[in-house]
């Protein structure tokens, strides 16, 4: 009986974390779209990868400062390597290229909103930019190696190595550029995830305080209140029965689930409680001990929500498997 109670408490707390994580994910996605952070991160990373200066780091890190992308202009595809003078200029030409520009057709002549570039499109556009045209406008593929040798700094060394390994074959070189781009984007993705984790902790703390979700207070109430615990477990069972987390990742479903959690009677949201001396205070702030428990609970909730809804969804399903095993053993 005690073991079942503990498992139910874990299920209830996991369910609360899952629901709040959905809210945090929604907030994070809204802010990302509002601030255009994905597109800015992509622009920053590509401009750094294509930085031709002698002192520029080529693949170690991406600056945490996300600058604005350039305004879109008419494509300038008739120039060779000699007419671009830095990583920023080369990145601008890349974003101007039709192979990349088609990814953002609705915002021509406005700051780009491109947040993802396939490696094949990147390589195709970059090789096309590096290869000069003749007087008739035809590509001079045999001059690609020469144009690469005109690049200054680390970028020249990297591209020359890839070109030599491709034995001068343009198609093989383009595939090598694809691999080089994918490696760079993998490092960017790692950096972006770390940066997002820090942001998610902030969003988690915001949600915890805004909705007064203290992990400590919720855990105590789940353990002491049989009715609330049973109600929460029943709600959690409905969510755990779903096959995919995407089945409740839309705003309408999140709003409904959050509302159902509030209706269970859990100590969430800002509510008025009464002290022994008949004075009213916010629930969770009755005395110094309660205040400390609430604040610690907020911090624990923020840390939990930064992990992400997918983790708590998987843990919720696993917890129900454990509960089922306990029920079978007790029969």
Sine and cosine of phi, psi and omega as CSV:
sin_phi,cos_phi,sin_psi,cos_psi,sin_omega,cos_omega
0.00,0.00,-0.70,0.71,0.01,-1.00
-0.89,0.45,-0.67,0.74,-0.01,-1.00
-0.89,0.46,-0.65,0.76,0.02,-1.00
-0.89,0.45,-0.64,0.77,0.02,-1.00
-0.89,0.46,-0.70,0.72,0.01,-1.00
-0.89,0.46,-0.69,0.73,0.02,-1.00
-0.89,0.45,-0.64,0.77,0.02,-1.00
-0.91,0.41,-0.60,0.80,0.06,-1.00
-0.89,0.45,-0.68,0.73,0.03,-1.00
-0.89,0.46,-0.67,0.74,0.02,-1.00
-0.88,0.48,-0.71,0.70,-0.02,-1.00
-0.89,0.45,-0.71,0.71,0.00,-1.00
-0.92,0.40,-0.65,0.76,0.05,-1.00
-0.88,0.47,-0.65,0.76,0.02,-1.00
-0.89,0.45,-0.67,0.74,0.04,-1.00
-0.88,0.47,-0.70,0.72,0.03,-1.00
-0.89,0.46,-0.64,0.77,0.01,-1.00
-0.89,0.46,-0.74,0.67,-0.03,-1.00
-0.90,0.44,-0.71,0.70,0.00,-1.00
-0.92,0.39,-0.53,0.85,0.05,-1.00
-0.91,0.41,-0.57,0.82,0.09,-1.00
-0.88,0.48,-0.66,0.75,0.03,-1.00
-0.91,0.42,-0.66,0.75,0.02,-1.00
-0.90,0.43,-0.67,0.74,0.03,-1.00
-0.88,0.47,-0.66,0.75,0.04,-1.00
-0.89,0.45,-0.66,0.75,0.04,-1.00
-0.90,0.44,-0.68,0.74,0.01,-1.00
-0.89,0.45,-0.68,0.74,0.00,-1.00
-0.91,0.42,-0.63,0.78,0.02,-1.00
-0.89,0.46,-0.71,0.70,-0.02,-1.00
-0.93,0.38,-0.62,0.78,0.04,-1.00
-0.85,0.52,-0.72,0.70,0.00,-1.00
-0.93,0.37,-0.62,0.78,-0.02,-1.00
-0.90,0.43,-0.69,0.72,-0.05,-1.00
-1.00,-0.06,-0.09,1.00,0.04,-1.00
0.85,0.53,0.66,0.75,-0.12,-0.99
-0.94,0.35,-0.57,0.82,-0.01,-1.00
-0.89,0.45,-0.72,0.69,-0.01,-1.00
-0.91,0.41,-0.62,0.78,0.02,-1.00
-0.92,0.40,-0.64,0.77,0.03,-1.00
-0.90,0.43,-0.65,0.76,0.02,-1.00
-0.90,0.43,-0.71,0.70,0.02,-1.00
-0.87,0.49,-0.72,0.69,-0.01,-1.00
-0.88,0.48,-0.71,0.71,-0.05,-1.00
-0.92,0.39,-0.67,0.75,-0.01,-1.00
-0.93,0.37,-0.65,0.76,0.02,-1.00
-0.90,0.43,-0.53,0.85,0.06,-1.00
-0.96,0.27,-0.64,0.77,0.02,-1.00
-0.88,0.47,-0.56,0.83,-0.06,-1.00
-0.99,-0.14,0.22,0.98,0.02,-1.00
-0.93,0.36,0.84,-0.54,-0.08,-1.00
-0.99,-0.14,0.05,1.00,-0.05,-1.00
-0.94,0.34,0.44,-0.90,-0.07,-1.00
-0.92,0.40,-0.50,0.87,-0.11,-0.99
-0.99,-0.17,-0.05,1.00,-0.08,-1.00
-0.97,0.26,0.74,-0.67,0.11,-0.99
-0.93,0.36,0.73,-0.69,-0.13,-0.99
-1.00,-0.05,-0.50,0.87,-0.11,-0.99
-0.49,-0.87,0.21,0.98,-0.07,-1.00
-0.98,0.21,-0.84,0.54,-0.04,-1.00
-0.62,-0.79,0.16,-0.99,0.11,-0.99
-0.89,-0.45,0.72,-0.70,-0.02,-1.00
-0.85,0.53,0.63,-0.78,-0.01,-1.00
-0.96,0.28,-0.26,0.97,0.01,-1.00
-0.99,0.12,0.85,-0.53,-0.05,-1.00
-0.99,-0.16,0.97,-0.25,0.00,-1.00
-0.99,0.13,0.27,-0.96,0.01,-1.00
-0.97,0.26,0.57,-0.82,0.05,-1.00
-0.97,0.25,0.38,-0.92,-0.04,-1.00
-0.96,0.29,0.30,-0.95,0.10,-1.00
-0.95,0.32,0.56,-0.83,0.01,-1.00
-0.97,0.24,0.67,-0.75,0.01,-1.00
-0.79,-0.62,-0.01,-1.00,0.10,-1.00
-0.93,0.37,0.66,-0.76,-0.04,-1.00
-0.84,0.55,0.62,-0.78,0.05,-1.00
-0.87,-0.49,1.00,0.08,-0.15,-0.99
-0.96,-0.29,0.10,0.99,-0.06,-1.00
-1.00,-0.08,-0.03,1.00,-0.07,-1.00
-0.99,-0.11,0.48,-0.88,0.10,-0.99
-1.00,-0.04,-0.25,-0.97,-0.03,-1.00
-0.89,0.46,-0.57,0.82,-0.10,-0.99
-0.89,0.45,-0.30,0.95,-0.07,-1.00
-0.99,-0.13,0.08,1.00,0.18,-0.98
-0.88,-0.47,0.65,-0.76,-0.24,-0.97
-0.88,-0.47,0.17,0.99,0.02,-1.00
-0.07,-1.00,0.17,-0.99,-0.01,-1.00
-0.86,0.51,-0.62,0.79,0.01,-1.00
-0.89,0.46,-0.71,0.70,-0.01,-1.00
-0.90,0.43,-0.64,0.76,0.00,-1.00
-0.93,0.38,-0.62,0.79,0.05,-1.00
-0.91,0.41,-0.62,0.78,0.05,-1.00
-0.89,0.46,-0.69,0.72,0.02,-1.00
-0.91,0.43,-0.58,0.81,0.03,-1.00
-0.90,0.44,-0.71,0.70,0.00,-1.00
-0.94,0.35,-0.39,0.92,0.06,-1.00
-0.98,0.22,-0.37,0.93,-0.12,-0.99
-0.90,0.43,0.64,-0.77,-0.02,-1.00
-0.83,0.56,-0.56,0.83,0.00,-1.00
-0.90,0.44,-0.48,0.88,0.04,-1.00
-1.00,-0.09,-0.65,0.76,-0.03,-1.00
-0.87,0.49,-0.47,0.88,-0.01,-1.00
-0.92,0.39,-0.31,0.95,0.03,-1.00
-0.96,0.28,-0.20,0.98,-0.02,-1.00
-0.65,-0.76,0.83,0.56,-0.12,-0.99
-0.93,0.37,-0.40,0.92,-0.10,-0.99
-0.99,0.15,-0.17,0.99,-0.09,-1.00
-0.84,-0.55,0.57,0.82,0.03,-1.00
-0.87,0.50,0.67,-0.75,-0.02,-1.00
0.93,0.36,0.29,0.96,0.11,-0.99
-0.80,-0.60,0.27,-0.96,0.04,-1.00
-0.80,0.60,0.74,-0.67,-0.10,-0.99
-0.90,0.45,0.54,-0.84,0.07,-1.00
-0.89,-0.45,0.32,0.95,-0.02,-1.00
-0.93,0.37,0.85,-0.53,-0.02,-1.00
-0.92,-0.39,-0.06,1.00,0.02,-1.00
-0.46,-0.89,0.71,-0.70,0.05,-1.00
-0.79,-0.62,0.87,-0.50,0.07,-1.00
-0.88,0.47,0.56,-0.83,-0.04,-1.00
-0.89,0.46,-0.55,0.84,0.01,-1.00
-0.91,0.41,-0.67,0.74,0.03,-1.00
-0.92,0.39,-0.65,0.76,0.03,-1.00
-0.87,0.50,-0.76,0.65,-0.05,-1.00
-0.91,0.42,-0.68,0.73,-0.01,-1.00
-0.88,0.48,-0.70,0.71,-0.02,-1.00
-0.93,0.38,-0.69,0.73,-0.06,-1.00
-0.92,0.40,-0.69,0.72,0.03,-1.00
-0.90,0.44,-0.61,0.79,0.03,-1.00
-0.90,0.43,-0.63,0.78,0.01,-1.00
-0.93,0.36,-0.65,0.76,-0.03,-1.00
-0.95,0.31,-0.36,0.93,-0.04,-1.00
-1.00,-0.05,0.85,-0.52,-0.03,-1.00
-0.97,0.24,0.33,-0.95,0.08,-1.00
-0.99,-0.16,0.45,-0.89,0.14,-0.99
-1.00,0.05,-0.11,-0.99,-0.06,-1.00
-0.88,0.47,-0.46,0.89,-0.02,-1.00
-1.00,0.01,-0.02,1.00,0.02,-1.00
1.00,0.01,0.16,0.99,0.02,-1.00
-1.00,0.01,0.54,-0.84,-0.02,-1.00
-0.95,0.32,0.71,-0.71,0.05,-1.00
-0.98,-0.18,0.98,0.18,-0.09,-1.00
-0.89,0.45,-0.48,0.88,-0.02,-1.00
-0.94,0.33,-0.20,0.98,0.00,-1.00
-0.99,-0.17,0.08,1.00,-0.02,-1.00
-0.86,0.51,-0.71,0.70,0.01,-1.00
-0.87,0.50,-0.66,0.75,0.02,-1.00
-0.90,0.44,-0.68,0.74,-0.01,-1.00
-0.91,0.42,-0.59,0.81,0.04,-1.00
-0.91,0.43,-0.60,0.80,-0.01,-1.00
-0.92,0.38,-0.28,0.96,0.01,-1.00
-1.00,0.07,-0.18,0.98,0.04,-1.00
-0.95,0.33,0.69,-0.73,0.03,-1.00
-1.00,0.08,0.38,-0.92,0.23,-0.97
0.95,0.33,-0.37,-0.93,-0.11,-0.99
-0.87,0.49,-0.54,0.84,-0.02,-1.00
-0.89,0.46,-0.63,0.77,0.04,-1.00
-0.88,0.47,-0.71,0.70,-0.02,-1.00
-0.87,0.48,-0.70,0.72,-0.01,-1.00
-0.91,0.42,-0.72,0.69,-0.05,-1.00
-0.94,0.33,-0.57,0.82,0.05,-1.00
-0.90,0.44,-0.65,0.76,0.03,-1.00
-0.89,0.46,-0.70,0.71,0.01,-1.00
-0.91,0.41,-0.61,0.79,-0.01,-1.00
-0.93,0.37,-0.65,0.76,0.02,-1.00
-0.92,0.40,-0.65,0.76,0.03,-1.00
-0.91,0.41,-0.45,0.90,0.04,-1.00
-0.99,0.10,-0.03,1.00,0.01,-1.00
0.83,0.56,0.59,0.81,0.06,-1.00
0.97,0.24,0.08,1.00,0.02,-1.00
-0.99,0.16,0.88,-0.48,-0.08,-1.00
-0.88,0.47,-0.66,0.75,-0.02,-1.00
-0.90,0.43,-0.69,0.72,0.03,-1.00
-0.91,0.41,-0.60,0.80,0.04,-1.00
-0.91,0.42,-0.65,0.76,0.02,-1.00
-0.89,0.45,-0.63,0.77,0.04,-1.00
-0.92,0.40,-0.57,0.82,0.05,-1.00
-0.91,0.42,-0.62,0.78,0.06,-1.00
-0.90,0.44,-0.61,0.80,0.05,-1.00
-0.86,0.51,-0.72,0.69,0.03,-1.00
-0.90,0.44,-0.65,0.76,0.03,-1.00
-0.88,0.47,-0.66,0.75,0.01,-1.00
-0.92,0.39,-0.68,0.73,0.00,-1.00
-0.89,0.46,-0.64,0.77,0.04,-1.00
-0.89,0.45,-0.68,0.74,0.02,-1.00
-0.90,0.43,-0.66,0.75,0.00,-1.00
-0.93,0.36,-0.49,0.87,0.05,-1.00
-0.91,0.42,-0.64,0.77,0.05,-1.00
-0.93,0.37,-0.63,0.78,0.03,-1.00
-0.90,0.44,-0.67,0.74,0.00,-1.00
-0.87,0.49,-0.65,0.76,0.03,-1.00
-0.89,0.45,-0.71,0.71,0.03,-1.00
-0.89,0.45,-0.66,0.75,-0.06,-1.00
-0.92,0.39,-0.61,0.79,0.02,-1.00
-0.92,0.40,-0.64,0.77,0.04,-1.00
-0.90,0.44,-0.67,0.74,0.02,-1.00
-0.90,0.43,-0.64,0.76,0.01,-1.00
-0.91,0.41,-0.60,0.80,0.00,-1.00
-0.87,0.49,-0.66,0.75,0.04,-1.00
-0.89,0.45,-0.68,0.73,0.02,-1.00
-0.90,0.44,-0.64,0.77,-0.02,-1.00
-0.90,0.43,-0.56,0.83,0.08,-1.00
-0.88,0.47,-0.67,0.74,0.05,-1.00
-0.89,0.45,-0.69,0.72,0.04,-1.00
-0.91,0.42,-0.62,0.78,0.02,-1.00
-0.89,0.46,-0.66,0.75,0.04,-1.00
-0.92,0.40,-0.61,0.79,0.03,-1.00
-0.88,0.48,-0.73,0.68,0.01,-1.00
-0.91,0.43,-0.66,0.75,-0.02,-1.00
-0.88,0.48,-0.70,0.72,-0.02,-1.00
-0.97,0.24,-0.67,0.74,-0.05,-1.00
-0.88,0.47,-0.65,0.76,-0.01,-1.00
-0.97,-0.23,0.11,0.99,0.04,-1.00
0.79,0.61,0.79,0.61,0.01,-1.00
-0.98,-0.18,0.99,-0.12,0.02,-1.00
-0.98,-0.18,0.86,-0.51,-0.01,-1.00
-0.86,0.51,-0.58,0.82,0.00,-1.00
-0.92,0.39,-0.77,0.64,-0.03,-1.00
-0.90,0.43,-0.63,0.78,0.02,-1.00
-0.90,0.43,-0.69,0.72,0.00,-1.00
-0.88,0.47,-0.71,0.71,0.01,-1.00
-0.88,0.47,-0.69,0.72,-0.03,-1.00
-0.92,0.39,-0.63,0.78,0.04,-1.00
-0.89,0.45,-0.60,0.80,-0.02,-1.00
-0.96,0.27,-0.62,0.79,-0.12,-0.99
-1.00,0.00,-0.43,0.91,-0.10,-0.99
-0.95,-0.30,0.97,-0.23,-0.06,-1.00
-0.90,0.43,-0.61,0.79,-0.04,-1.00
-0.92,0.39,-0.73,0.68,0.01,-1.00
-0.89,0.46,-0.68,0.73,-0.01,-1.00
-0.88,0.48,-0.70,0.71,0.00,-1.00
-0.90,0.44,-0.64,0.77,-0.01,-1.00
-0.91,0.41,-0.70,0.72,-0.01,-1.00
-0.91,0.41,-0.66,0.75,0.01,-1.00
-0.89,0.46,-0.62,0.78,0.03,-1.00
-0.90,0.44,-0.68,0.73,0.05,-1.00
-0.90,0.43,-0.68,0.74,-0.02,-1.00
-0.89,0.45,-0.57,0.82,0.00,-1.00
-0.88,0.47,-0.59,0.80,0.02,-1.00
-0.89,0.45,-0.67,0.74,0.01,-1.00
-0.95,0.32,-0.65,0.76,-0.03,-1.00
-0.91,0.41,-0.41,0.91,-0.01,-1.00
-0.95,0.30,-0.28,0.96,0.01,-1.00
-0.95,0.31,0.55,-0.84,-0.05,-1.00
-0.99,0.16,-0.55,0.83,-0.07,-1.00
-0.74,-0.67,0.55,-0.83,0.02,-1.00
-0.91,0.41,-0.45,0.89,-0.02,-1.00
-0.90,0.44,-0.29,0.96,0.00,-1.00
-0.92,0.38,-0.29,0.96,0.08,-1.00
-0.67,-0.74,0.77,0.63,0.03,-1.00
-0.92,-0.40,0.02,1.00,0.02,-1.00
-1.00,0.04,0.42,-0.91,-0.08,-1.00
-0.83,0.56,-0.62,0.78,-0.04,-1.00
-0.90,0.43,-0.72,0.69,0.00,-1.00
-0.91,0.42,-0.68,0.73,0.01,-1.00
-0.86,0.50,-0.70,0.71,0.01,-1.00
-0.88,0.48,-0.66,0.75,0.01,-1.00
-0.91,0.41,-0.69,0.73,-0.03,-1.00
-0.93,0.37,-0.66,0.75,0.05,-1.00
-0.87,0.50,-0.68,0.74,0.03,-1.00
-0.88,0.47,-0.63,0.78,0.00,-1.00
-0.93,0.37,-0.57,0.82,0.05,-1.00
-0.91,0.42,-0.67,0.74,0.03,-1.00
-0.88,0.47,-0.62,0.79,-0.05,-1.00
-0.96,0.30,-0.23,0.97,-0.01,-1.00
-0.95,0.31,-0.30,0.95,-0.05,-1.00
1.00,-0.09,0.10,1.00,0.07,-1.00
-0.87,0.49,0.49,-0.87,-0.02,-1.00
-0.97,0.25,0.92,0.39,0.07,-1.00
-0.85,-0.53,0.23,-0.97,-0.13,-0.99
0.93,0.37,0.24,-0.97,-0.03,-1.00
-1.00,0.03,0.95,-0.32,-0.04,-1.00
-0.82,-0.57,0.37,-0.93,-0.01,-1.00
-1.00,-0.04,0.76,-0.65,0.09,-1.00
-0.87,-0.50,0.30,-0.95,-0.05,-1.00
-0.92,-0.40,0.70,-0.71,0.09,-1.00
-0.99,0.16,0.11,-0.99,0.03,-1.00
-0.91,0.42,-0.41,0.91,0.01,-1.00
-1.00,-0.03,0.30,0.95,0.06,-1.00
0.91,0.42,0.41,0.91,0.13,-0.99
-0.98,-0.18,0.58,-0.81,-0.06,-1.00
-1.00,-0.08,0.65,-0.76,0.06,-1.00
-0.62,-0.78,0.21,-0.98,0.11,-0.99
-0.92,0.39,0.68,-0.73,0.03,-1.00
-0.86,0.51,0.72,-0.69,-0.07,-1.00
1.00,-0.07,-0.01,1.00,0.00,-1.00
-0.78,-0.63,0.53,0.85,-0.05,-1.00
-0.94,0.35,-0.57,0.82,0.02,-1.00
-0.45,-0.89,-0.04,-1.00,-0.05,-1.00
-0.88,0.48,-0.63,0.78,0.01,-1.00
-0.91,0.41,-0.66,0.75,0.01,-1.00
-0.91,0.41,-0.63,0.77,0.02,-1.00
-0.88,0.47,-0.71,0.70,0.00,-1.00
-0.88,0.48,-0.68,0.73,0.01,-1.00
-0.90,0.44,-0.64,0.77,-0.01,-1.00
-0.91,0.42,-0.71,0.70,-0.04,-1.00
-0.92,0.40,-0.69,0.72,0.05,-1.00
-0.88,0.48,-0.64,0.77,0.03,-1.00
-0.90,0.45,-0.61,0.80,0.07,-1.00
-0.87,0.50,-0.72,0.69,-0.04,-1.00
-0.90,0.44,-0.66,0.75,0.04,-1.00
-0.90,0.44,-0.65,0.76,0.03,-1.00
-0.89,0.45,-0.70,0.71,0.01,-1.00
-0.86,0.51,-0.70,0.71,0.02,-1.00
-0.90,0.44,-0.64,0.77,-0.01,-1.00
-0.92,0.39,-0.66,0.75,-0.06,-1.00
-0.94,0.34,-0.41,0.91,0.00,-1.00
-0.94,0.35,-0.30,0.95,-0.01,-1.00
-0.94,0.35,-0.57,0.82,0.05,-1.00
0.92,-0.40,0.48,-0.88,-0.06,-1.00
-0.91,0.41,-0.55,0.84,-0.04,-1.00
-0.87,0.49,-0.64,0.77,0.01,-1.00
-0.90,0.44,-0.73,0.68,-0.05,-1.00
-0.94,0.34,-0.52,0.85,0.06,-1.00
-0.91,0.42,-0.70,0.71,0.02,-1.00
-0.91,0.42,-0.65,0.76,0.01,-1.00
-0.92,0.40,-0.59,0.81,0.02,-1.00
-0.89,0.46,-0.71,0.71,0.03,-1.00
-0.90,0.43,-0.63,0.77,0.01,-1.00
-0.92,0.40,-0.61,0.79,0.01,-1.00
-0.90,0.44,-0.58,0.81,0.03,-1.00
-0.94,0.33,-0.51,0.86,0.10,-1.00
-0.91,0.42,-0.66,0.75,0.05,-1.00
-0.89,0.45,-0.67,0.74,0.01,-1.00
-0.89,0.47,-0.66,0.75,0.03,-1.00
-0.90,0.43,-0.64,0.77,0.03,-1.00
-0.89,0.45,-0.66,0.75,0.03,-1.00
-0.90,0.44,-0.64,0.77,-0.01,-1.00
-0.91,0.41,-0.62,0.78,0.00,-1.00
-0.93,0.38,-0.61,0.79,-0.02,-1.00
-0.94,0.35,-0.53,0.85,-0.03,-1.00
-0.98,0.21,-0.30,0.96,-0.01,-1.00
-0.96,0.27,0.00,0.00,0.00,0.00
